[in-house]
């Protein structure tokens, strides 16, 4: 019902909350926690005020990479290169590298009162010695002795192929990359293709940025996605960490190529209309002494919490102390760096649950007390608010996504309301639910009401990214959704000529699971590279335990490209599914309405936006002349059908089938239609006046 003029006036007079309790307006159950919300907002405002007072603005504070590390400048009228490092606990620092023959005494650094060390290399002496791609380290002397370390703000780090050791590289290209394309604005809802460059090749090896640009980006754009999310971009010593044990936060992973190759990838993606997101890791850091930040100045409390508090109990990594001034500068500058230098359009923040709580999410969440009162890492929460505030100041169109399994209150609401400022949160319960069903329930025992509730059970005031599976579900020890459904039968019966009931079931449910997740699960959608066509098996990076094999660390594109195999059917369906978003405003629609739940027949019918989704999950019972109520008094046309022959189905319903409306009340609707619902199939119906075909 539309508002009357009186109700609009009343709404306009509603007082604006400016104390961080605006979340109560979208969730009245938060009223008893008003003081906790005020406290959270006060923590943010206090820290922001401190930054603005000391640095002028949050934006200026985030320019740490323009001061620390290697930057060109002038001193006493001479041009040259400054190198600066924050190391308050160290006794002495020396810049070393191939430019000075790795002489640890040749270039001593000077300490400021704030523990910032610096040295200046004038061009008159070093222009021909410290050149682009020179190898560099900093020798740090402390109470723990002396160690060669990689500069904290280094922009490139390279690995010795024989020893495996990493070394910093002075990165100052003589010619800057020339950008060709502006960032696009996503059309329709956000449809994310999660990708890992290294494992994107068919071959058993590490793929490169250039190969991804040439071979994979066209697949992503051609499949109907409008965003690509890149994993493992920040430098990480151990390939098998999937990029989540970062050592050098400002450096692009050298195993995939040089920085300009990543810029070319992003630029090309923009030219294809693709938004590019970075899977950024600010939740923890690798423990490595020689590669990362651990014990950089000789203490265990420079960048990280000291002692046990600074170690993640499950990840074998170190935890940042977000309350420290220079740690905040380091991480906020990292946010700015990836936006400015590489023109990423946003971020997926990894491990947000671990950041926000002192228990790192290792507990059951039973009440709002668990989100707003108990065991919070308030400094980490303030950091996330500042990071989102900064990103949106720098780029009003930026997209930020939080990986949080806890359900934190206000995570994806504006900071001004008392939220944490993310644009989206991952709907992490959905893939877990699908795996639980497939592992523990027979098809005939699936409950339609439970399915609908699970897929819609979210904070409706916050936008969610829905997905049936991501990289997490396919890691070694688990397997892809397609393999859960079809397992070993995929090795022998995925050819189109083969007849196999396991494959028939798996193909049907693979499409239905994706479609219902796409339609109900959120305001955006995500798919992991290759899973759209039913990539088999699992993901296992080369490691000692598998003989350093790449067999399961690649994408078998030949499966979907082979015209005689069924994988192309799944890919075709996924592309068609992406294609119903923009014409009908599907993912951006807030209108979700249950129309019919029939647990006996295993039928679930609902509305999203103008579209009606009709699912028959029954394993073997097709329904002829099934009547159900429709929301609009018009004829409906089938615009997507999982059982279409073009998608490997049996074609029981003709393409473009029209269901004429009948003025007959059904399911509390004044009009209804009758339809044929084949077993294990789903149809998407559009009002004929909106049909784009």
N, C-alpha and C positions, 0 to 999 in steps of 0.2 A: 504494500500500500504506500502510495506517495505521501510525503509530508504535506500537511496543510500550511498555508502562509503563517498561521499562528505558531505551529510547531517549529518552523524554520526560525522565526523570530526568537522563540524561547531558546533554541539551540545556540543562536548567535550570542545570546546574553550569558551563556554558561561561562563561569570564570575559568580563565586559563591557569593551569597549575604550572608554576615555574620553580618548584622545589623538588622535582624528580618523582612526584607522585602521579604524574599523568597516566601511568600504567593502570591506575585504579579505574580510569574512565573506560578502559577496554576490558578490564577484568575486575569487577566489583569485589570478588573474593579476596583481593589484595588489601582491602580497607584496613584489616587488623594489622597489616604490615607497613602502614604508612611511615612509621618512624624508621624502619629498616630501609625503606626506599629513599627516604630523605638522607639517611646516613650514606647510602651508596652514592647518591648524587653529590653530596657534600664532598666526599672523598675525591670524586672526579673534578669538581669545580675548584677545590683547593689546589690540586696538582696542576690543573690548567692555569690557574692564576699564578702559581709559582713560576711556571714556564714562561708565561707572558711577561711577568715582571723581570725575570732574569734575561730572557732571550728576545723579547719584543713580540713574538708570536709563536704559535705552535708550528707554523710553516717554517720560520727561521730556525727553530730548534731542530727541525728534521733535515737540516743541511749538513749533518755531521760528516758525510762522505765527501763534502767539498772542503773540509778542513783536515780531517784525519786521513791517514793513508798517504798516497802520493798525489800531489796536486801542484800544478804549475803556478808560479807567482813571482813576486819581486821582493828583494830585500836590499835596502840601501842602494836602490837604483839599479840593481842587477837582476836580470831574469834568471830563473832556474826552477828547481823542483824542491818543494817542501815535502818532508816526510814527518808525520806526527803520529804518536801512539799514546794511548792512555794505559799506563801501567803503574798505578800508585804504590804497589808493594815491592817493586823492583829496586835494586841497588844501582845498576847501570844498564844502559842499552847502547848497542852499536848496530848501525846499518851495514849489512854485508851482502855481497852478491858477486856475480861475475864481473861487474863493473870495477870492483876494487880487489879482484883476485881472491875473494872470500877471506880477506884480512879482517879479523875480528876486532882489531884495534884502530883501523884506519879512519872510521867515521863514527866517532862517539856522538851521543845525543845529549841534549841539555834538558834537565827536568824543571818544570814549573811548580808553583806551590800547590797546584791541583793534581799533581801526579801525571801531567802530560809532558811527554818527551818529544823533542823535535830536533831536526837537523835540516840544513839548507845546502843543496848542491848547485852551485852557480854554473850556468851554461858555459862560461869561459873555461871551466875546468872539466865539466862532466858531460857536455853536450854530445861528445863522440863516444862516451863510455857508458853512460846510463841511457840506453836507447830502447825503443819499443821492443818488447818481448825479452828484455834483460831479465835474468833470473835473480831474485832477491829474497832475503830473509832478514830477520832482526835477531841479533844475539842478545839474550836477556840474562843478566846476572842477578841472582837473588840469594836469599838464605838457603835455597835448595840447590845452589850451584848455577851452572851456566848451560843454556840450551839455545839452539837455533830454532826460531819460531817463524811461522808464516804471519805476516802483518794482518791484524784483525780486519781491516777494511780492504783487503786485497781484492782486486777485481778480476783476477785470473790466477788459477793455481793449476800446475801441470804435474803429471805423475811420471816418474821414471819407469820405463817399461821393464827394466831389469830388477830394480830394488823395490818398486812399488811405492817409494817415498814421494811425497808431494813437495813442491817448491813454489813459492810465489813468483809471479811474473809481472814486471812493470808493464802496464798496458796503456799506451799512449799512441794510438794509430795516427800516422801522418795525415790521413784523410778520414774525416768523419763519415759515417754511413749516411747516405742520402735517402730519406724516406719518400715514398711515392704515394702512399695511400693514407687517408684519414681513417680514424676508427669508425666503424659503422655503428648505427644504433640498432639493436636487435629488433626484428619485426616479430610480433606475436610474443608468446611466452619464451622464457629462456630454455633452450634445448641443448644441453651440454654433452659434448663428446669427450669423455675422460681418456687421456692418452699418455703413454709413456714412450718417449722418442726412442730410447735404447732398444726396446723390445718390439719395435714397430716393423721390423723387417721380416720377410719370409725366411731369410737365411739365418743360420745358427751363429749369430755374432751380435755385436753392438751396432745398432744403426746410428745414423748421424742426423743432425738438424737438416742438412741439405737434402738428404734422402726423404726425410719426413715431409719437407716442403714439396718436393716433386711428386712423391708417390702416395702420401697419405692425406694431405690436405684436400686434394680433389675428391677423394672418397668421402671425406667428412661433409664437405659442402654438397656433394652430389647425393648424399644420403638424407639431406633435409635438415641437418642440425645447423644451428646458428651461433654456436659457441664451442670452443675447444678449450679444455682444461689440461694444462701441461704439468705432469708430475716430474719430480727428480731433476729440476732445473738447477737448484742451488747445489754447489759442489759438495760431494759426499765421498769419503774414501772407499766405503764398502758398497759395491754395486748392488749386492743382495739386500741392502736395507730398503730398497724401493725408493731411495732418495730421502728417507726420513731421519737419517743420522747425519745432519749437516755439519760440515766443518768450516766452510768459508761462505759466509752468508751473502756477500756481495759478488761472489764469483759464479759464473756460469759453468756447469759441469763440463770439464774439458774433454771427457770421453765422447761427447756428442759433437764437438766442433768448437769453433771460435765464436766470440761474442757477436760478430757481424752476421754469422750464419743464423743465430737465433733472431737477430733483428730482421733479417730477410724472411725468416719463417713467419714472424708476427706481421710484418708488412704485407706479405703475400696473403696471409689469412685475412687481413683487413680488406684487401682488394677483392677477396671472394665473399665478403659480407659476413665474415666470422669474427665474433668477439673472442678475445684470448684472455683466459684467466690463468694465474699462476697458483699452483699448489704450494703455498708458502708455509715454512716450518719455523715458527717462533715459540713453540711449546717446549723445546728442549734442544740439546746439542750433543754431538758426539763426545765421548770421553777422551779420545786420542790426544796425547800430549803434544806430539810433533805436528799434527795436522790442524788441530782446532784451537779452541779458546781455553781449554782446561788448564788451570794453573799457569796462565800466561805470564802473570807478574810474580810467580813463585808462591802465591797463596791459593787457597781453595775457595776464596770468597770474593774474587774480583767481579766476574760476570755472573756467578752462580751463588746460590745459598751454600753456606759452609756445612760440612759434615753430612749426616744422613739426610737432612732436609734438602740438600742439593742433588740427591741422587734419586732417579725414578726407579721404584722397586721392580717394575716389570719391563722397562725398555732398555735397561743398561745404558742410561744416558744421564746428562746433567741438566738441572733445572735452573732457569734464569731467576735472578733476584730482581723482580720488576719494580722494586722500591728504590733502586739506585738510579741516580741522575744519569750517569753515562751509559747504563744499560738501557734506559728509556731512550736516550738519544740514539744509541746504536740501532735499536730495533725500529724506532720510528723513522730514522734515516733510511733504513732498509726498505720500509714501505715506500717511501718517496722515491728511492733509487730505482726500483723496478717499474714504477709508474713513469718516471721522467726519462730514464736512460733507455729502457726497452719498450716503452709504450704498452705495457700490459694494461688491460682494461679492468682489471680487478683481481680478486684473490679468493681462494678457498683456504681458510685458515685451518691448519691441521691441529688436532689434539686440544681443542678448546676446552673440553671437559677436564682434561688433566690440568690445565692452567688455572681454572676457576676455583678448584677445591684443593685443600691441603691433603685430602685423601685421594685425589686424582681420579675420582669417580668410582673407586672400589668400594661401593656400598649401595644399598637400595635406597631410593628416594621415595619418602612416604608422605611428606607434607611440604608446604611452602617454607617451613623452618629450615629445611635442608638446602633451599635455594638462597635464602636471604639472611640466615642467622648463623647456622652452624658450619664450622670448618671451612670457611671461605678464605681464598687467597685474594684479599681485597686489592693488593697492589696489581695483581694480574688482571683483575676485572677493570681497574682503572686504565691499565695499559690497553686493553681491548677497546675501551671506549675512546681513548685518545687516538688509537690507530684508525678506527672507523671515522672519527671526526676529521682527522688529517686527510685520509684518502678521499673523503667526500668534499673537503675544501679544495683539494688539488684538482679533482675531476668530478664535477657534479653527476656525471653519468657512470661513475665507478660502480662496480658490483662486488659485494663482499658476501661470502658464504661461510657459515660456521659449521665445523664438524663437532657436534655436541650430542651425546647420547643421554644426557641427564634430564633435558627438558627445562633448562634454566629460564626463569621468568624474565621476559622482556629481552631475550637475546637478540631477536630480530625486530626490535622496535627502536625508534629514534632515541639518541642519547638525551635529547631535550625532554623526553617523557620520563626519563629514568632508565631507559633501556641501554643495551650495549652497542646499538648502532648498526648491527649487521642487516643486510638486505634480505638474506635468506638463511635458513638453517636446513641441514640435511635431515630428511625423514628417515632416520637410521633404523627405526623399528620395523619398517616395511620389508627389507630384504631378509631380516632375521625371521620374520613371520612366514615368508615363503619357504625358507629352508626348513622351518619347523613343520609346516604342513607336508612338505614332500618327504621328510624323513619319518614322520610319526603318524600320519593320517592317510587312510585310504581315500581315494577320490570321492567315493559315495558317502563318506563321513564329513566332507567339508560342509561347514555351516555358512549359508549365505549371509545371514544377519551378522555373524561374527566377522566375516570377510569385509562387509561394508563398513562396520564399525571400526575395524582395525585401520582401514585405508583412509578413513575420514577423522580419526581420533587425533586431532592436533590442535594447537592454538590457532584458531581461525583468524586472529588478529595479526599473526605472523606468517610470512611467506615461507614455504617449504620447498625443497628440492626432492622430488620423489624419484625412487629408483628401485628396480627389482633386484639388481645386483651391481656392485661396483668392483674395483680391484680387490677389495677386502674379501669378498666371498669366493674368489678364485685362487687365493694363495695356497701354496702347498699345504696339504692336510685337509683341504676342502676341494671343491671343484665347481666349474661353471654350472649355471642353472640348466643349460642344455644337457650337460653330462649327468646331473642329478636325474634328469627326466629320462634320458636314453642310454646312458652309460655305454657299455661295450658294444651295444647294437649300432652305435655310430660308426664303428670301424668297418662294419660289413653291409649295412643296409641303408646308407644315405643316398644311394643312387636312385634316380627317379623311377627306374624300372622295378626296383625291389618292393616286395610286399611284406610288411612287418608291422604287427600291432603295437610294438613298443615304440617304434618310430612314429607311427600315426598318432599315438597318444602324446608323445613328446612334442612333436611339431604343433599339434593343436594347443596344448597347454602353454607352450613357450609363447605363442602369439597372444593367447588370452591373458596370461599373467602380465605381459608387458602392456597390453591395452588397458586393462583395468587399473594398473598402477599409474599409467600415463593419465588416465581420465579422472581418477579419484584422489591420488596420493599427494598432490601438492600444486603449487603455482609455477613450478618449473620441473624439468625432467632431466635425468642423467643416465648415460649408458657408458660402460667401459668398452674401450677399443676392441672390436671384433665380436663382442657378445651380441650385437644386433643380428648377426647371421648365425648365432648358435655355436660360437667357437667351443670346441670340445676340450676336455681334460682340465688342466689347472695351470697355475703360474708358479714356476720354480726357477729362481735365479741360479746361475752357476755358482757352485759352492763345493767345499770339500766333500760333503755328504753325498753329492750326486756326480762326483768325478768332474766337477767344473763344466757340466753340460749345459748347453743352450737349447736343448730340445724343447723345453717347456717355457722358454723365455723369448718367444717370438710370436708373430701372428701369421697364421697360415691362410694368407689371402687367396691362395690357389683354390681353396675349398669353395669360396663364394664366387670365384671367377669361373669355375668349371660348370659349363652349361648342363652337364648330365647329373649333377648332384643337387640335393634338396636345399643346401645352404642358401642358394640364391633366392629361394622362395621366402625364407625368413627375412633376408635383407630387403626384398621387395615389399614385404608387409611392413617392416619397420619404417621404410621410407614413406609409404602411404600413411602410416600412423602419424609421423611427423607432419605430414601434409594437411591433416585436418585441424591443426592448431590455428594457424593464421587466418584462414577464411572464416572461421566461426568463433574466433576469439576465445578458444577453449581454455587454455591454461590461465589466462588472465581473468576469467569469469569467477565471481564469488558465488554464483548460483549453483549449488549442488543440492539435489533433492531426490530422496528415495521414492520410487514409484511402486515397486513391487518386490517383495522378498518371499520366495516360495521354496522352503527347505525340502519339501517332499519331492518336487520336480527338479530341484537344484537350479532354479531360475532366479536371477537377480537383474532388476531393471531400475535404472536411475537416470536422472537428468544432470548434465553439466552444461551450463550456458544454454544455447538453443538445441543442443543435441540430446538424443535419447540413446542410451547404451543398453543393449539387450544381451544378456549372457545366459547360456544354457550350459552349466558345468556338469550335467549328468553324463556319466561315461558311455552310456549306450542307449538312452531313451530320447529319441527325437520327438518333437511336439508339433503336431499339425494343427493349424487353426487356433493357435494359442492367442487368447484375447488379453489385452492389457490396456490400461488407461494411458492416454497421451496428454501432455500439458497444453498443447495448442490446437485449436479447431481447424486443422488443415491436414492435407495428405502429407505423408512422410515418404522419403526416398532413402534407400540404403546407399550410404556414401562410403562405407567400409565394411568388409565382411571377412572375418578370419578364415572362413571356409571356402573362399573363392579359389577357383582353380589356379589363378595367377599367383596365389600364395601357397600352393601345394595342398589345397583343400579339395573337397569332393564336389564343390559347385552345386550344392543342393538348392541354393537360392540364387536366382539369376542376378547378374550384375545390374545395378541400377533399379532393382525391384522397387515398385511403388506400392505402399500400403495405403489404400483410401481410408479416410476418416469415416467413422460411423458414429452417428449421434446416439450413442448408447452408453449410459453411465457404467463405469468400471473403475475399480480402485479409486473411488471417490473423485473421478473425473467425469465431466459431462460428455466426453468423447473418447473413443477407443479405436483400436485397430486389431486385426487378426493377422498373425504371421506364422510362418513355418520356421521353427527353431531347431536346426539339426543338433544332435548331441555334440558336446564339446565344441561349441562354436559361439561366436559373438558377432553381433551386427550393430553398426552405428547408423542411426536414422537422423536425417535432417528435415526440418519443415521444407516443403517443396518450394516455397517462395524464397528461401534462403539458400537453396541448393546451388552450389557453384558450378556444377557440371553442366 
